Amino acid sequence: MQNSFVQEFDRFLQEKKLRRTPERFKILTEIKKIDRHFEADDLILHLQREKIIVSRATVYRTLSLLEESNILRKFRFDENHFHYELHPKNSHHAHLVCVKCGTIIEFDDQELEELQARICREYRCLPVKRTVEIYGVCAKCRKKEN
């Protein structure tokens, strides 16, 4: 799975006739080490801690290319900045987002998948993209309130 992201990105860059720079691949390699949703600034700090020297512009351009290639998914989560996550092929999950602390919980639900499929069939819609985000207050924040 891990190397497939690199191969997929390499193919994408070749098809688009874009430069296949070591910096772009190093950024992808480091993203794979981040085991959660992350913001661009989180990635930049991670790269700095690892003593990897790349410009902010290169990070943002690479994030954009990774999103365009469907390797990364970008979410806003009701904030004025984006979060990213790796997007393995055929990976479907939804998000619970705490409006108090910002915790993001991923979940899979077969019934939700079946409901979406039924709705698409009913309305004769070919789905190409979907996101499910539920905003609420997580158990930890509710416990603090009580």
N, C-alpha and C positions, 0 to 999 in steps of 0.2 A: 504493500500500500504506500509506504513512505516514498520509495523510489519512483512510483508511478506518478506522483505529483511533479517530480523533477522532469521525467520523460514527457509528461503532458505539457509542462511549461515550455520545454525545449521545442517540442513540435509546434506549439502555438507561436512562439517567437519566429521560428523558421517560416511558418505559413504566412505570417504577417510581414516577413522580411525585416524583422527588428533585430537589433544587436543582441547577441547572446553573451552578455558580460558576466564576469565572475561575481560582481557585486549583486546582480539580480538573483543569481542562484544561491549566493550566500544568504541573502535576505530570506529566500524561501526555506532554506535549510534551518535558519534560526526560528522562523515562524513555526515550523514543525515541532520545535522544542517547547513552544508555549502551549500548554495544555488547557486552554480556556479561551473565552472571548477576549479580545484585546483591542486597544485603541492604538492609533498610529504612534502616539507619544510613548505608550508602553513598549512598543517595538523599538523605538529609537533609544529609549533607556536601556532596554535589554542588549541592544547592539553595542552601546557604549560600555556597559558592564563587561561584555565579552571582548572588549577592545577591538571591535570591528569598525573600521572607519569607512562610513558612507555618508553622503550628504542627505539632509532632510528631503531635498528635491528627489533624489534617487529613491528614497524610501517611499515617498508618496507616488511617484511614477510607477514603481514596481507594484505597490498595492493596487493601483488602478489596473495595471496589466494582469495581475493575478485575478482580480475580480472579473475582468473582461474574458479571461480564459476559463472562467467558472471553477477555478481552484479555490478561490476565496469567496465567501458571501459577506455582504456588507449590510449592517443593520443600524438603524438610528435609535431605537428603543426610547422614543419620546424625549430625546436629549438633543442638544445642538451640536453633537459630534458623533462620529461613526464608531461602531465596534465591528470587528472582523472575526471570522472563524474559517478554518479549513473546511472545504466542502467536498467530501468524498462522493464519487458518483453514486447515484441511487440512495443517498442518505437523506432520510426525511425525519425531521424532528421539529418540535415546537418549543417555545420558550415561555417560561413564567418569569416575569420581571418584577422585583420588589421596588415599589415607588418610594420607599423610605431609604433603603441602604444601597440599592442598585444591583443587588445580587441577581444573577441570571441562572435559572435552572432549566436545563434541557430535559425534555421528556418525549417519549414515543408512545403513541396510543393507536392500536390497531383499529379500534372503533372510529377514531377520528379519520384515519386513512380511508376506511370504507365509506364513511359519510362523504368525504370529499369526492371519492370516485363516483358514488351514486349521484351526487349533485352535478358533477361534470357530465355524466351520461344523460341525466334528465334534461339538461339544458344544451346538450350536444356541443359541449365545449372541450377542446383539446387543451389540457393544462400544460403550460410551459414553465411556470414558476409559481410558487406559493410560499407564504409565510404565515405562521400562526404565533401571535404574541398575546399573552394574557398578563395584564398588569394588576398587581394587588400588593398586599402587605405580607411578607414572609413570616413564618412561624417565629423566627428569632426576634424580629421587630415587634410582633404582636406580644411576645413574652415580655419584652422590655417595657411595653406600654402598661402591662398589668402589674 
